[in-house]
Amino acid sequence: MKITIIFPGRSLETARSTGAVMPLAPCLLAALTPKEHNVSLVDMFMGDRVNYESDVDVVAITVRTPLATIAYGIADQFLRRGKKVFLGGPHTFAFPEEAKQHATAVAIGEGEDLWPQILKDIPNNDLKQFYVCGPFPVQNLPGTVHHAKQRPGLEKLPFMRRDLLPRGRYMMDSIFTTRGCPNHCRFCPVTDIFGGKIRHRPIDEVVAEVSTLGPRYYNFDDSVFGHPQIVDRPEENQYYLDLYRELAELRPQRRWSGAGGLSAVDYKDGRRILELAAESGLSSIAAGLESISPQGQTQSGAWRKLHYTSANAFDVQKMKENVRTIQKLGIEVRGFFVIGWDEDTPETYRKTLDFCDECGITPFIFTLTPMPGSQIYREYLDQGRIFPGRPWDEYGTGHVIYRHPIMSAEEMFDLDAEVMTEGYSMGRILKRTVQAFRHRPSLDVAKDSFFTQLGVRKAYRQLYEQIPRPGSA
Ligand code: SF4
């Protein structure tokens, strides 16, 4: 069969400006496709166009909430042409029935077992309407269901099919090492989708795959320093210690980035994990710090991943110290903050930027988006706080789609635009670049830092110009 896997995107998306990363999900799905099929990839983030007149038999599309309308539009066009269309991704997890209106069948959960099963069922004329992987309730799904209750193991996975995309146009390759997250932050659906138990890919398989990558890659692990609730389990720490020790020996060495918290600073093995990660080439970390207030830490649930025993134990001084410790290892800290928790005020935006300035954190300050599939979305929906009738396109950066008790949507939009514009003034960009160079005297690292920040500056300026201010329509 001829198969096309589509990763939807649109011109507003920031990927191209901020340093494009090879997309993980479509390259992995392509790798899971048995050899007898002819598979191609379309990455719309990078400007690929969809050819609706192609002679493909099967189309698979990743659906993420802010791009769901686009994904459904593509799916409908192919359905009208008689193609078999399969939808999967985080949005189908939250709204399987909605997705089914635009698909031959919908996949819910991880694709390792589901995708090969779908491809077997097509020639046998035995397609089900839903393919589910994981311990999810399926009894209310309206139609036939294939249900693999166990989540897949991550051993012996094929290497991602990076060869199907022009690699030269990506700033970074990508890879993943673990799946699952025990933290259950209230704004994030990852724990529900991938489970609270962490599954690891075998170290030798990760190292073998990294040795095929270009000079830079992004590791899509949920926390590359391990997870706070389980850090005291020696075997969990050992995974990261062994992995980074081996990656540090790999030649040529690659520079890499990933997501991680600050908690590793607080325990002995964690410090060693940090040092080895830095030695293995880790040059920047996307740290989900979420809030500089105890109330924000409570409402986001982020205190767990920052390794506080409770939200009340949150200490902003400690957060600063931990950031500095990580920076001194030569790892640039990109701080992700969500503003819009109930006690947040207009000053919270400014204070958060001041905090980033003081610590030399590269700021990513966003207004909260209650994302479907998350606990916050369900709660706000029950409380009637989600603005009704908003298209899925507005569930993303720059938009305000819920009612805050103190701030209006207009105010939050303006403040968000203000801090992200100021946060990327040329003066600040240069200052942070110099700091990155001081911590790790490497021209390549300084260049990465500078150009990534320049990309963020451009992307956000475009974004706030293009998105209509709430109430201005
Ligand atoms: S935000 Fe990060 S730490 Fe929190 S649940 Fe999601 S993946 Fe886990």
Residues whose N, C-alpha, C, O or C-beta is under 5 A from the ligand:
A	BS01	SF4	C181 N183 H184 C185 C188 V190 T191 D222 K305
